[in-house]
Amino acid sequence: MNPFWTTRRTGLFLVVVNLPIAVAPPVFTIVGTPTTPPSEYPAVLPIVLGVLLAALQLRHSMASARGERPEGWPWTLGAMTLLVYLPLFWFGSPWLDAQVLLAASALMVVPRRCAVPVAAVPLVVTAVSSALQAGPESDGFQFVYVVLSGVLLSIIAVALYGAARLVRLVDELQAARTELGELAAERERLRLSRDLHDLLGQSLFAVSLKGDLAIRLLRQEPGKAKAEIESLVGVAQEALRGVRAVTRDEHVASLPKETDGAAALLAAAGIEVKLGLDLPPPHELPDRVHATLAWALREGVTNILRHSHARTCAISGGTRDGKYMLEIVNDGAGDEFGEGSGLAGLSDRVAALSGSAVAGPTGDGRFRLSVEIPREAT
């Protein structure tokens, strides 16, 4: 949401809430009440004092809505105290209602440990003045009136304070929703980046491999070259379908399909493949575990094809010590090893299932990718 509109909405709300309370004392002073006559002073005087009082109250309310105390708040609260009590000598009891604004401001700006006692002072003053005005011979009705007046003023003061707090909570909620939206967008961007990397890395390498093979066979064995080109087209079409599925978050990796594809690609690249997968059937594996193991196999084989000069590759898997295991070992470890975005993405997938993915040279010219996922992962 635009910060300008947020600030404007906050200001309008606080004006609407505070204005009726701020208008009451000047109006009662000018027109009088059932028990007091209109003031003899010029109407402009209570109006000006009421405007000043309302301005200070709104300053405190706006600051409280931002979760802060206004600069120089002891002075502004002191000024409100003068604007509340000094006019009592001129206007009398009709001005007593202004104490509600003072009590509300005290709740907003005074440190928490002192706020309630300070805010209670105006309410006590109201009760005492009402009792004195009633006199010692007042009946029970007067006593009830004094009590109800104090309760009503307390409720109004707390309501004004609550309005400022409500604005702050709503703004915090809006900020949290905005942040959650940004996080969701970032998470979706990372998912697309990771899935497209994992999906296209192997597919593009397969296209390149089959294209090179078709070129070499084109003159001597055109029939085989044609078969490789047709296979290349199939790989490209499958990659296109995969990209469309990824963008709709509908792509589901299949372990048997990835195993067959990995064996075919490694063989086409002249790498001897040894398969030793002893995992449960896909329908017995939790969906997320099945998909993660399939992505792990795809990423491991892609890295072999792109970054190593392997001659043999052993792919094994099974269950051990309450964990699903997948291990890919090849004999083409390079002199340097760096964890690219593919392995980082795989680590994130496995970590989401409380598992671990470890990749690196073994020290004897081989490179191992090992994935472990707890069986209780879902």
C-alpha positions in Angstrom: 0.0 0.0 0.0 1.2 3.5 -0.8 2.7 5.1 2.4 1.1 8.4 1.6 -2.4 6.8 1.6 -1.6 4.9 4.7 -0.5 8.0 6.6 -3.5 10.0 5.3 -5.9 7.2 6.3 -4.4 7.0 9.8 -4.7 10.8 10.2 -8.3 10.9 9.1 -9.3 8.0 11.4 -7.7 9.6 14.4 -9.3 13.0 13.6 -12.7 11.3 13.4 -12.2 9.5 16.7 -10.8 12.5 18.6 -12.8 15.4 17.1 -16.2 14.7 18.9 -14.4 14.5 22.3 -12.4 17.7 21.6 -15.5 19.6 20.4 -17.6 18.8 23.5 -16.0 21.2 26.1 -16.1 24.3 23.9 -19.7 23.6 22.8 -20.9 23.0 26.4 -19.1 26.1 27.5 -20.7 28.3 24.8 -24.3 26.9 24.8 -24.4 25.8 28.4 -25.8 22.6 30.0 -29.0 21.7 31.8 -27.3 22.6 35.1 -25.0 25.5 34.0 -25.8 28.7 31.9 -23.8 29.7 28.8 -20.4 31.3 29.5 -20.2 35.0 29.7 -16.8 35.0 27.9 -16.6 35.5 24.1 -17.2 32.3 22.2 -13.9 32.7 20.4 -12.0 32.0 23.6 -13.2 28.5 24.3 -13.0 27.7 20.6 -9.3 28.7 20.4 -8.5 26.8 23.5 -10.4 23.8 22.2 -8.5 23.9 18.9 -5.1 24.0 20.7 -6.2 21.2 23.0 -7.3 19.1 20.0 -4.1 19.8 18.1 -2.0 18.6 21.0 -4.2 15.5 21.4 -3.8 14.6 17.7 0.0 15.1 18.0 0.1 12.6 20.8 -2.3 10.2 19.0 -0.3 10.3 15.7 3.0 9.6 17.6 1.4 6.8 19.6 0.1 5.3 16.3 3.7 5.2 15.0 4.8 3.5 18.2 6.9 6.4 19.5 6.7 9.4 21.9 6.6 12.9 20.3 9.6 15.1 20.8 9.2 17.3 23.8 6.2 15.3 25.1 6.7 16.5 28.8 6.2 20.1 27.5 3.2 19.3 25.3 1.6 17.3 28.1 2.2 20.2 30.5 0.6 22.5 28.0 -2.4 20.3 27.8 -2.6 20.3 31.6 -2.8 24.1 31.6 -5.3 24.1 28.7 -7.5 21.7 30.7 -7.4 23.2 34.2 -6.7 26.9 33.8 -10.0 27.6 31.9 -11.9 26.0 34.7 -11.6 29.2 36.6 -13.4 31.0 33.7 -15.8 28.4 32.3 -16.5 26.2 35.3 -17.8 22.6 35.1 -18.6 22.5 31.4 -14.9 22.5 30.7 -14.3 19.4 33.0 -14.9 17.0 30.1 -11.6 18.2 28.6 -9.8 16.1 31.2 -10.6 13.0 29.0 -8.2 14.2 26.4 -5.5 14.8 29.1 -6.0 11.3 30.5 -5.8 9.7 27.0 -2.6 11.6 26.2 -1.1 10.5 29.5 -1.7 6.9 28.5 -0.1 7.5 25.1 3.1 9.4 26.0 3.9 8.8 29.7 6.3 5.8 30.3 4.2 2.7 31.0 5.0 2.2 34.7 3.7 5.7 35.4 1.0 6.1 32.7 -2.0 4.7 34.6 -1.4 6.7 37.8 -0.9 9.9 35.8 -3.9 9.3 33.7 -6.0 8.6 36.8 -5.4 12.1 38.2 -7.8 13.9 35.8 -10.5 11.2 36.5 -10.1 11.6 40.3 -10.3 15.4 39.9 -13.5 15.0 37.9 -15.0 12.7 40.6 -14.0 15.0 43.5 -15.3 18.1 41.8 -18.6 16.4 41.0 -18.9 15.3 44.6 -18.1 18.8 45.9 -20.6 20.3 43.5 -23.3 17.9 44.7 -22.7 18.9 48.3 -22.8 16.9 51.6 -26.6 16.6 51.5 -26.6 14.9 48.1 -28.7 11.7 47.8 -27.8 8.3 46.5 -28.6 9.4 42.9 -25.9 12.0 43.0 -23.4 9.4 44.3 -24.3 7.0 41.4 -24.0 9.9 39.0 -20.4 10.7 40.2 -19.4 7.0 39.9 -20.9 6.6 36.4 -19.3 9.8 35.3 -15.9 8.6 36.4 -16.5 5.2 34.7 -17.7 6.9 31.5 -14.7 9.2 31.3 -12.3 6.3 32.0 -13.9 4.3 29.1 -13.6 7.2 26.7 -9.9 7.9 27.7 -9.1 4.2 27.2 -11.0 4.2 23.9 -8.9 7.1 22.6 -5.7 5.4 23.6 -7.0 2.1 22.1 -7.8 3.9 18.8 -4.1 5.0 18.5 -3.0 1.5 19.4 -5.4 0.0 16.9 -3.9 2.1 14.1 -0.4 0.9 15.0 -1.5 -2.7 15.0 -3.2 -2.4 11.7 -0.1 -0.7 10.2 2.1 -3.5 11.6 -0.3 -6.1 10.1 -0.2 -4.4 6.7 3.6 -4.3 6.9 3.7 -8.0 7.8 1.3 -8.8 4.9 3.6 -6.9 2.5 6.6 -8.7 3.8 4.9 -12.1 3.5 4.0 -11.2 0.0 7.5 -10.3 -0.9 8.8 -13.5 0.8 6.3 -15.5 -1.2 7.4 -13.9 -4.4 11.1 -14.4 -3.6 10.4 -18.1 -2.6 8.6 -18.6 -5.9 11.4 -17.0 -7.8 13.9 -19.3 -6.1 11.7 -22.3 -6.8 11.6 -21.4 -10.5 15.3 -20.8 -10.7 16.1 -24.1 -8.9 13.6 -26.2 -10.9 14.6 -24.8 -14.2 18.3 -25.3 -13.4 17.7 -28.9 -12.4 15.4 -29.6 -15.3 17.2 -27.8 -18.2 20.8 -28.6 -17.1 20.5 -32.3 -18.1 18.1 -31.7 -21.0 20.3 -29.1 -22.7 23.4 -31.3 -22.2 21.5 -34.2 -23.7 20.6 -32.1 -26.7 24.2 -31.0 -27.2 25.4 -34.6 -26.8 23.0 -36.1 -29.3 23.6 -33.2 -31.7 27.3 -33.8 -31.7 26.8 -37.5 -32.1 24.4 -36.9 -35.0 26.9 -34.7 -36.8 29.7 -37.3 -36.4 27.3 -40.0 -37.8 25.8 -37.9 -40.6 28.2 -38.9 -43.4 29.1 -42.4 -42.5 25.8 -43.7 -40.9 22.9 -41.4 -41.9 20.4 -43.8 -40.5 21.8 -43.6 -37.0 22.3 -39.9 -37.4 18.6 -39.6 -38.2 17.7 -41.6 -35.1 19.8 -39.4 -32.9 18.2 -36.3 -34.4 14.7 -37.7 -33.7 15.8 -38.6 -30.2 17.2 -35.0 -29.8 13.8 -33.6 -30.9 12.1 -35.8 -28.3 14.4 -34.6 -25.6 13.7 -30.9 -26.6 10.0 -31.5 -26.6 10.1 -33.2 -23.2 12.2 -30.2 -21.8 9.6 -27.8 -23.2 6.8 -29.7 -21.5 8.8 -29.7 -18.3 9.4 -26.0 -18.4 5.6 -25.4 -18.9 4.9 -27.7 -15.9 7.6 -25.9 -13.8 6.1 -22.5 -14.4 2.7 -23.9 -13.2 4.3 -25.7 -10.3 3.0 -29.0 -11.7 6.3 -30.8 -12.6 6.8 -34.0 -10.6 10.1 -35.8 -10.9 10.0 -39.6 -11.3 12.8 -41.7 -9.9 12.3 -44.6 -12.4 12.2 -42.2 -15.3 15.3 -40.3 -14.1 17.1 -43.6 -13.5 16.4 -44.8 -17.1 17.3 -41.3 -18.5 20.5 -41.1 -16.5 21.7 -44.6 -17.6 21.0 -43.8 -21.2 22.8 -40.4 -21.1 25.8 -41.7 -19.3 26.1 -44.6 -21.8 25.8 -42.2 -24.7 28.6 -40.2 -23.2 30.8 -43.3 -23.1 30.6 -43.7 -19.3 30.1 -47.2 -17.8 27.1 -47.3 -15.5 26.6 -49.5 -12.5 23.1 -49.4 -11.1 22.4 -50.7 -7.6 19.1 -49.1 -6.6 17.2 -51.0 -3.9 14.7 -48.4 -2.8 11.0 -49.1 -2.2 8.7 -48.7 -5.2 7.6 -45.1 -5.9 4.1 -45.7 -4.6 5.5 -46.8 -1.2 7.7 -43.7 -0.9 6.3 -40.4 0.4 5.8 -38.0 -2.5 8.3 -35.4 -1.4 10.9 -38.0 -0.7 10.4 -39.7 -4.1 10.6 -36.3 -5.9 13.7 -35.2 -3.9 15.6 -38.5 -4.6 14.7 -38.1 -8.3 16.0 -34.5 -8.4 19.2 -35.6 -6.6 19.8 -38.3 -9.2 19.2 -35.8 -12.0 21.5 -33.2 -10.5 24.3 -35.8 -9.7 24.3 -37.2 -13.3 24.1 -33.7 -14.8 27.2 -32.7 -12.8 29.1 -35.8 -14.0 28.3 -35.0 -17.6 29.1 -31.3 -17.4 32.1 -31.1 -15.0 34.0 -34.5 -14.9 35.9 -36.8 -17.2 34.5 -39.9 -15.7 34.8 -43.3 -17.2 32.7 -45.2 -14.7 29.7 -44.2 -12.5 28.1 -46.2 -9.8 24.5 -45.3 -8.7 23.3 -47.0 -5.6 20.4 -46.5 -3.1 18.4 -48.2 -0.4 17.3 -47.9 3.2 19.7 -48.0 6.2 19.5 -47.0 9.8 16.0 -45.5 9.3 17.0 -43.4 6.3 16.6 -43.4 2.6 20.0 -43.4 0.9 21.2 -42.4 -2.5 24.8 -42.4 -3.6 26.4 -41.5 -6.9 30.2 -42.1 -7.3 32.3 -41.5 -10.4 36.0 -41.7 -11.1 36.4 -38.3 -12.7 36.9 -36.0 -9.8 38.7 -32.8 -10.8 41.4 -31.0 -8.9 39.0 -28.3 -7.7 35.5 -28.5 -6.3 33.0 -25.7 -5.9 29.4 -26.0 -4.9 27.4 -24.5 -7.6 23.7 -23.4 -7.6 22.6 -26.9 -8.5 24.1 -28.6 -5.5 23.0 -25.7 -3.3 19.4 -26.1 -4.6 19.7 -29.9 -3.9 20.9 -29.2 -0.4 17.8 -26.9 0.2 15.5 -29.6 -1.1 17.0 -32.3 1.2 17.2 -30.0 4.2 13.5 -29.3 3.9 13.0 -33.0 4.7 15.5 -32.9 7.6 18.0 -34.8 5.5 21.5 -34.1 4.3 23.3 -33.9 1.0 27.1 -34.2 0.9 29.2 -33.9 -2.2 33.0 -33.8 -2.7 36.1 -35.7 -3.8 37.0 -38.9 -1.9 40.7 -38.4 -2.2 41.3 -41.4 -4.5 40.3 -39.7 -7.8 36.6 -40.3 -7.2 33.7 -38.0 -6.5 30.8 -38.9 -4.3 27.3 -37.4 -3.9 25.5 -38.8 -0.9 21.9 -38.0 0.0 20.2 -39.2 3.2 16.6 -38.6 4.1 14.9 -39.8 7.3 12.2 -42.4 6.7 9.7 -40.4 8.8 10.0 -37.4 6.4 6.9 -36.6 4.5 
